[in-house]
Amino acid sequence: MMSDNTTPENTTAQRGAANQEPPEELSYHAVEKNGKITAIWEMRGRKHLRTIDPRSEEGRHLLGQTDNPETVQNAQV
């Protein structure tokens, strides 16, 4: 007969160890069509979190194309 090492204590310890892994960093990927950026994908690892419009304030900031001097100054700090 084989013994089962899965006790409530072991299961809880395994879950605790899995929760202590650092989360994957966010990354941004520009989606290009006909030489123009049509979208920016925010990713965590291989998971797509959201799509950002490159024409939006956040999209322009991510692409480094902003007209707001305060935003540019803060980005350089």
N, CA, C and O atoms as CSV, one atom per row, in Angstrom:
chain,resi,resn,atom,element,x,y,z
A,1,MET,N,N,0.843,-1.177,0.000
A,1,MET,CA,C,0.000,0.000,0.000
A,1,MET,C,C,0.889,1.242,0.000
A,1,MET,O,O,1.859,1.317,0.754
A,2,MET,N,N,0.552,2.218,-0.852
A,2,MET,CA,C,1.349,3.445,-0.953
A,2,MET,C,C,0.799,4.478,0.014
A,2,MET,O,O,-0.415,4.591,0.187
A,3,SER,N,N,1.690,5.231,0.642
A,3,SER,CA,C,1.229,6.255,1.571
A,3,SER,C,C,1.052,7.573,0.830
A,3,SER,O,O,1.792,7.868,-0.109
A,4,ASP,N,N,0.097,8.341,1.243
A,4,ASP,CA,C,-0.182,9.636,0.625
A,4,ASP,C,C,0.375,10.723,1.532
A,4,ASP,O,O,-0.030,10.830,2.690
A,5,ASN,N,N,1.295,11.527,1.023
A,5,ASN,CA,C,1.931,12.583,1.809
A,5,ASN,C,C,1.170,13.899,1.751
A,5,ASN,O,O,1.683,14.921,2.205
A,6,THR,N,N,-0.021,13.897,1.212
A,6,THR,CA,C,-0.802,15.128,1.094
A,6,THR,C,C,-1.670,15.284,2.332
A,6,THR,O,O,-2.814,14.831,2.365
A,7,THR,N,N,-1.122,15.918,3.333
A,7,THR,CA,C,-1.875,16.224,4.539
A,7,THR,C,C,-2.276,17.687,4.465
A,7,THR,O,O,-1.690,18.439,3.687
A,8,PRO,N,N,-3.250,18.111,5.248
A,8,PRO,CA,C,-3.636,19.529,5.224
A,8,PRO,C,C,-2.452,20.462,5.501
A,8,PRO,O,O,-2.377,21.553,4.935
A,9,GLU,N,N,-1.537,20.038,6.364
A,9,GLU,CA,C,-0.376,20.875,6.672
A,9,GLU,C,C,0.528,21.014,5.451
A,9,GLU,O,O,0.994,22.113,5.149
A,10,ASN,N,N,0.784,19.904,4.742
A,10,ASN,CA,C,1.638,19.943,3.553
A,10,ASN,C,C,1.007,20.782,2.449
A,10,ASN,O,O,1.698,21.551,1.781
A,11,THR,N,N,-0.292,20.640,2.256
A,11,THR,CA,C,-0.988,21.381,1.208
A,11,THR,C,C,-0.914,22.872,1.488
A,11,THR,O,O,-0.673,23.658,0.572
A,12,THR,N,N,-1.118,23.279,2.736
A,12,THR,CA,C,-1.048,24.688,3.107
A,12,THR,C,C,0.365,25.225,2.913
A,12,THR,O,O,0.536,26.346,2.434
A,13,ALA,N,N,1.368,24.453,3.272
A,13,ALA,CA,C,2.753,24.886,3.106
A,13,ALA,C,C,3.100,25.046,1.628
A,13,ALA,O,O,3.814,25.976,1.255
A,14,GLN,N,N,2.601,24.149,0.794
A,14,GLN,CA,C,2.876,24.247,-0.637
A,14,GLN,C,C,2.207,25.481,-1.229
A,14,GLN,O,O,2.808,26.165,-2.058
A,15,ARG,N,N,1.002,25.773,-0.831
A,15,ARG,CA,C,0.308,26.964,-1.331
A,15,ARG,C,C,1.036,28.221,-0.880
A,15,ARG,O,O,1.166,29.167,-1.657
A,16,GLY,N,N,1.510,28.249,0.355
A,16,GLY,CA,C,2.232,29.404,0.875
A,16,GLY,C,C,3.499,29.657,0.086
A,16,GLY,O,O,3.832,30.806,-0.201
A,17,ALA,N,N,4.214,28.591,-0.270
A,17,ALA,CA,C,5.442,28.741,-1.050
A,17,ALA,C,C,5.124,29.267,-2.438
A,17,ALA,O,O,5.876,30.082,-2.973
A,18,ALA,N,N,4.030,28.820,-3.031
A,18,ALA,CA,C,3.657,29.280,-4.371
A,18,ALA,C,C,3.257,30.745,-4.348
A,18,ALA,O,O,3.511,31.460,-5.317
A,19,ASN,N,N,2.638,31.214,-3.271
A,19,ASN,CA,C,2.208,32.605,-3.180
A,19,ASN,C,C,3.375,33.556,-2.961
A,19,ASN,O,O,3.225,34.761,-3.161
A,20,GLN,N,N,4.524,33.050,-2.559
A,20,GLN,CA,C,5.665,33.908,-2.273
A,20,GLN,C,C,6.508,34.209,-3.508
A,20,GLN,O,O,7.462,34.983,-3.429
A,21,GLU,N,N,6.168,33.606,-4.649
A,21,GLU,CA,C,6.908,33.889,-5.867
A,21,GLU,C,C,6.613,35.324,-6.291
A,21,GLU,O,O,5.466,35.767,-6.223
A,22,PRO,N,N,7.638,36.053,-6.727
A,22,PRO,CA,C,7.383,37.437,-7.133
A,22,PRO,C,C,6.534,37.465,-8.402
A,22,PRO,O,O,6.704,36.624,-9.284
A,23,PRO,N,N,5.619,38.434,-8.494
A,23,PRO,CA,C,4.793,38.515,-9.699
A,23,PRO,C,C,5.653,38.910,-10.901
A,23,PRO,O,O,6.654,39.611,-10.755
A,24,GLU,N,N,5.252,38.455,-12.079
A,24,GLU,CA,C,6.007,38.795,-13.272
A,24,GLU,C,C,5.830,40.278,-13.565
A,24,GLU,O,O,4.777,40.856,-13.294
A,25,GLU,N,N,6.872,40.887,-14.123
A,25,GLU,CA,C,6.839,42.312,-14.404
A,25,GLU,C,C,5.911,42.620,-15.576
A,25,GLU,O,O,5.668,41.782,-16.443
A,26,LEU,N,N,5.407,43.840,-15.570
A,26,LEU,CA,C,4.592,44.306,-16.675
A,26,LEU,C,C,5.496,44.639,-17.851
A,26,LEU,O,O,6.610,45.132,-17.674
A,27,SER,N,N,5.007,44.367,-19.042
A,27,SER,CA,C,5.722,44.772,-20.248
A,27,SER,C,C,4.711,45.351,-21.220
A,27,SER,O,O,3.514,45.076,-21.138
A,28,TYR,N,N,5.212,46.150,-22.134
A,28,TYR,CA,C,4.360,46.807,-23.114
A,28,TYR,C,C,4.856,46.463,-24.501
A,28,TYR,O,O,6.057,46.506,-24.767
A,29,HIS,N,N,3.923,46.116,-25.396
A,29,HIS,CA,C,4.267,45.715,-26.756
A,29,HIS,C,C,3.471,46.563,-27.735
A,29,HIS,O,O,2.245,46.633,-27.653
A,30,ALA,N,N,4.168,47.205,-28.658
A,30,ALA,CA,C,3.506,48.004,-29.687
A,30,ALA,C,C,3.037,47.080,-30.801
A,30,ALA,O,O,3.791,46.232,-31.279
A,31,VAL,N,N,1.796,47.252,-31.206
A,31,VAL,CA,C,1.224,46.476,-32.308
A,31,VAL,C,C,1.259,47.382,-33.534
A,31,VAL,O,O,0.701,48.479,-33.524
A,32,GLU,N,N,1.913,46.916,-34.578
A,32,GLU,CA,C,2.125,47.721,-35.774
A,32,GLU,C,C,1.325,47.175,-36.946
A,32,GLU,O,O,1.212,45.961,-37.118
A,33,LYS,N,N,0.773,48.071,-37.747
A,33,LYS,CA,C,0.077,47.678,-38.972
A,33,LYS,C,C,0.396,48.728,-40.024
A,33,LYS,O,O,0.177,49.920,-39.810
A,34,ASN,N,N,0.915,48.280,-41.162
A,34,ASN,CA,C,1.296,49.186,-42.250
A,34,ASN,C,C,2.247,50.287,-41.775
A,34,ASN,O,O,2.149,51.431,-42.219
A,35,GLY,N,N,3.164,49.939,-40.873
A,35,GLY,CA,C,4.167,50.886,-40.400
A,35,GLY,C,C,3.688,51.860,-39.336
A,35,GLY,O,O,4.441,52.748,-38.938
A,36,LYS,N,N,2.453,51.716,-38.866
A,36,LYS,CA,C,1.933,52.609,-37.826
A,36,LYS,C,C,1.556,51.799,-36.596
A,36,LYS,O,O,1.059,50.678,-36.709
A,37,ILE,N,N,1.792,52.367,-35.428
A,37,ILE,CA,C,1.416,51.707,-34.176
A,37,ILE,C,C,-0.082,51.880,-33.985
A,37,ILE,O,O,-0.580,53.001,-33.883
A,38,THR,N,N,-0.791,50.771,-33.938
A,38,THR,CA,C,-2.251,50.811,-33.819
A,38,THR,C,C,-2.738,50.496,-32.406
A,38,THR,O,O,-3.882,50.797,-32.065
A,39,ALA,N,N,-1.891,49.901,-31.593
A,39,ALA,CA,C,-2.290,49.546,-30.229
A,39,ALA,C,C,-1.031,49.292,-29.396
A,39,ALA,O,O,0.048,49.034,-29.930
A,40,ILE,N,N,-1.197,49.371,-28.095
A,40,ILE,CA,C,-0.141,49.010,-27.149
A,40,ILE,C,C,-0.741,47.975,-26.215
A,40,ILE,O,O,-1.773,48.216,-25.590
A,41,TRP,N,N,-0.091,46.822,-26.121
A,41,TRP,CA,C,-0.581,45.760,-25.250
A,41,TRP,C,C,0.190,45.783,-23.940
A,41,TRP,O,O,1.421,45.788,-23.935
A,42,GLU,N,N,-0.535,45.796,-22.835
A,42,GLU,CA,C,0.076,45.660,-21.515
A,42,GLU,C,C,0.010,44.177,-21.150
A,42,GLU,O,O,-1.068,43.582,-21.122
A,43,MET,N,N,1.170,43.591,-20.872
A,43,MET,CA,C,1.260,42.158,-20.618
A,43,MET,C,C,1.907,41.903,-19.250
A,43,MET,O,O,2.764,42.663,-18.797
A,44,ARG,N,N,1.479,40.830,-18.617
A,44,ARG,CA,C,2.169,40.313,-17.426
A,44,ARG,C,C,2.536,38.891,-17.778
A,44,ARG,O,O,1.691,37.995,-17.793
A,45,GLY,N,N,3.835,38.695,-18.066
A,45,GLY,CA,C,4.262,37.399,-18.573
A,45,GLY,C,C,3.656,37.200,-19.945
A,45,GLY,O,O,3.845,38.027,-20.837
A,46,ARG,N,N,2.930,36.109,-20.119
A,46,ARG,CA,C,2.271,35.838,-21.407
A,46,ARG,C,C,0.797,36.239,-21.399
A,46,ARG,O,O,0.089,36.022,-22.382
A,47,LYS,N,N,0.333,36.822,-20.292
A,47,LYS,CA,C,-1.080,37.178,-20.167
A,47,LYS,C,C,-1.315,38.623,-20.607
A,47,LYS,O,O,-0.663,39.547,-20.122
A,48,HIS,N,N,-2.255,38.800,-21.529
A,48,HIS,CA,C,-2.638,40.129,-22.004
A,48,HIS,C,C,-3.576,40.740,-20.973
A,48,HIS,O,O,-4.642,40.191,-20.693
A,49,LEU,N,N,-3.176,41.890,-20.405
A,49,LEU,CA,C,-4.008,42.531,-19.391
A,49,LEU,C,C,-4.969,43.542,-19.992
A,49,LEU,O,O,-6.153,43.558,-19.654
A,50,ARG,N,N,-4.456,44.397,-20.894
A,50,ARG,CA,C,-5.320,45.407,-21.506
A,50,ARG,C,C,-4.666,45.970,-22.757
A,50,ARG,O,O,-3.474,45.778,-22.994
A,51,THR,N,N,-5.458,46.662,-23.544
A,51,THR,CA,C,-4.979,47.320,-24.750
A,51,THR,C,C,-5.077,48.824,-24.533
A,51,THR,O,O,-6.106,49.327,-24.082
A,52,ILE,N,N,-4.015,49.531,-24.853
A,52,ILE,CA,C,-3.961,50.980,-24.672
A,52,ILE,C,C,-3.949,51.633,-26.051
A,52,ILE,O,O,-3.198,51.221,-26.935
A,53,ASP,N,N,-4.773,52.638,-26.223
A,53,ASP,CA,C,-4.821,53.387,-27.477
A,53,ASP,C,C,-3.574,54.275,-27.560
A,53,ASP,O,O,-3.331,55.066,-26.649
A,54,PRO,N,N,-2.785,54.163,-28.622
A,54,PRO,CA,C,-1.565,54.973,-28.718
A,54,PRO,C,C,-1.855,56.468,-28.846
A,54,PRO,O,O,-0.958,57.285,-28.639
A,55,ARG,N,N,-3.091,56.841,-29.183
A,55,ARG,CA,C,-3.452,58.253,-29.289
A,55,ARG,C,C,-3.851,58.850,-27.944
A,55,ARG,O,O,-3.954,60.070,-27.816
A,56,SER,N,N,-4.078,58.000,-26.935
A,56,SER,CA,C,-4.472,58.487,-25.614
A,56,SER,C,C,-3.270,59.119,-24.916
A,56,SER,O,O,-2.131,58.952,-25.350
A,57,GLU,N,N,-3.532,59.833,-23.848
A,57,GLU,CA,C,-2.450,60.470,-23.082
A,57,GLU,C,C,-1.465,59.412,-22.572
A,57,GLU,O,O,-0.251,59.596,-22.661
A,58,GLU,N,N,-1.987,58.319,-22.043
A,58,GLU,CA,C,-1.119,57.250,-21.539
A,58,GLU,C,C,-0.323,56.608,-22.675
A,58,GLU,O,O,0.860,56.307,-22.523
A,59,GLY,N,N,-0.986,56.404,-23.812
A,59,GLY,CA,C,-0.307,55.819,-24.966
A,59,GLY,C,C,0.818,56.706,-25.468
A,59,GLY,O,O,1.912,56.222,-25.756
A,60,ARG,N,N,0.555,58.010,-25.577
A,60,ARG,CA,C,1.598,58.949,-26.014
A,60,ARG,C,C,2.753,58.977,-25.024
A,60,ARG,O,O,3.919,59.074,-25.408
A,61,HIS,N,N,2.407,58.891,-23.735
A,61,HIS,CA,C,3.459,58.887,-22.704
A,61,HIS,C,C,4.342,57.645,-22.841
A,61,HIS,O,O,5.568,57.736,-22.766
A,62,LEU,N,N,3.714,56.494,-23.041
A,62,LEU,CA,C,4.478,55.254,-23.181
A,62,LEU,C,C,5.370,55.288,-24.419
A,62,LEU,O,O,6.468,54.732,-24.415
A,63,LEU,N,N,4.898,55.936,-25.468
A,63,LEU,CA,C,5.674,56.028,-26.702
A,63,LEU,C,C,6.653,57.203,-26.690
A,63,LEU,O,O,7.448,57.364,-27.616
A,64,GLY,N,N,6.593,58.018,-25.639
A,64,GLY,CA,C,7.506,59.154,-25.536
A,64,GLY,C,C,7.112,60.295,-26.452
A,64,GLY,O,O,7.962,61.099,-26.833
A,65,GLN,N,N,5.842,60.382,-26.814
A,65,GLN,CA,C,5.362,61.429,-27.713
A,65,GLN,C,C,4.328,62.274,-26.992
A,65,GLN,O,O,3.131,62.150,-27.251
A,66,THR,N,N,4.778,63.124,-26.099
A,66,THR,CA,C,3.833,63.960,-25.362
A,66,THR,C,C,4.188,65.419,-25.557
A,66,THR,O,O,5.360,65.773,-25.684
A,67,ASP,N,N,3.179,66.255,-25.579
A,67,ASP,CA,C,3.383,67.693,-25.736
A,67,ASP,C,C,3.383,68.407,-24.393
A,67,ASP,O,O,3.706,69.593,-24.326
A,68,ASN,N,N,3.028,67.706,-23.328
A,68,ASN,CA,C,2.934,68.307,-22.015
A,68,ASN,C,C,4.321,68.402,-21.391
A,68,ASN,O,O,4.904,67.370,-21.058
A,69,PRO,N,N,4.877,69.623,-21.220
A,69,PRO,CA,C,6.238,69.761,-20.668
A,69,PRO,C,C,6.378,69.166,-19.273
A,69,PRO,O,O,7.430,68.626,-18.929
A,70,GLU,N,N,5.310,69.263,-18.458
A,70,GLU,CA,C,5.369,68.704,-17.109
A,70,GLU,C,C,5.529,67.192,-17.161
A,70,GLU,O,O,6.297,66.628,-16.382
A,71,THR,N,N,4.820,66.532,-18.059
A,71,THR,CA,C,4.933,65.086,-18.219
A,71,THR,C,C,6.325,64.715,-18.688
A,71,THR,O,O,6.904,63.744,-18.200
A,72,VAL,N,N,6.868,65.470,-19.624
A,72,VAL,CA,C,8.210,65.204,-20.141
A,72,VAL,C,C,9.233,65.372,-19.021
A,72,VAL,O,O,10.137,64.548,-18.880
A,73,GLN,N,N,9.099,66.431,-18.225
A,73,GLN,CA,C,10.031,66.665,-17.130
A,73,GLN,C,C,9.975,65.522,-16.119
A,73,GLN,O,O,11.015,65.043,-15.668
A,74,ASN,N,N,8.763,65.079,-15.758
A,74,ASN,CA,C,8.619,63.989,-14.798
A,74,ASN,C,C,9.175,62.682,-15.360
A,74,ASN,O,O,9.707,61.864,-14.609
A,75,ALA,N,N,9.058,62.481,-16.655
A,75,ALA,CA,C,9.539,61.242,-17.261
A,75,ALA,C,C,11.067,61.198,-17.274
A,75,ALA,O,O,11.655,60.117,-17.262
A,76,GLN,N,N,11.711,62.365,-17.300
A,76,GLN,CA,C,13.166,62.404,-17.353
A,76,GLN,C,C,13.801,62.255,-15.982
A,76,GLN,O,O,14.984,61.926,-15.896
A,77,VAL,N,N,13.065,62.483,-14.918
A,77,VAL,CA,C,13.612,62.431,-13.553
A,77,VAL,C,C,13.934,61.040,-13.141
A,77,VAL,O,O,14.402,60.820,-12.024
